[in-house]
């Protein structure tokens, strides 16, 4: 399974449930009958990961600017 599925905050719940329902039928699971559900889940998880990366990048940039400003203020006193 995907490591993201262990998250407490599951955003792709309907895709996960569809894949789990498909996996109940072992024949469909083994013969590729669940590939569409798996692809849909992968797309959803990828979209969530990209959004999370974008948010994290913006927050890191903001934190870096605050740190640089603090260092400038610290060195102004010298």
N, C-alpha and C positions, 0 to 999 in steps of 0.2 A: 504494500500500500504506500501511498504518498506520505511523507513526513508531515506535510501541512495538515493532514486530516486529524492529527492528534491535537491540533490547536483547540483551545477552549472556544474560540470565536470562529465558527465554521460559516463561511460565506457561500459555499457551493453545495449547500445541504441537499437540494433537490437532485443535483447530478450524482452525488454520493449515494443517495437512496435509490436512484434509478440503476446505478451500477451494482449495488448490493442486491437489488431485486433480480437483476439479470443473472448474477452469479449464483443464485439459488439453483438455477438449472445448469447442472454440470456440463451437459452436452453443449449448450450454447456458449458457455464459458470456454470450453476446450476447442471449439471449432470456429471461434472468431465471431460468434453471434453477439458479443457484447462490445465489439470494437467501437461502434458508434457512441455508445454511452461513455466508454473510456475516453474517446477523443473529445467529447463534450466536456467531461470533467477536466481533462488536461488543459483545454482552452480556458475554462473558468479559473482554474488555479493559476495559470500563466498570467491572466489578466489581473488577478488579485496581487500576484507577486510584483508585477510591473507597477501597479498603483502604490504598493507599499514601498517599493524602491524609490519611486519619485518623491513620496512624502518624506522618507528618511533622508534623501539627498537634500531636499529643501531645508529640513530641520538642521542637518549638519552644517549647511552653508550659513544659516542664521546663527548657530552656535559659534562657528568660526569667526564671524564678523563681530560678535559680542566679545569673544576672547581677544581679538586683535584690538578692539577699541579699549578694552581694559588695560592691555599692555601699553598702548599709546598714552593713556591717562597716567599710568604708573611711571612711565619714562619722562613725562612732561615735568614732573616734580623735580627731577634731577638737575 
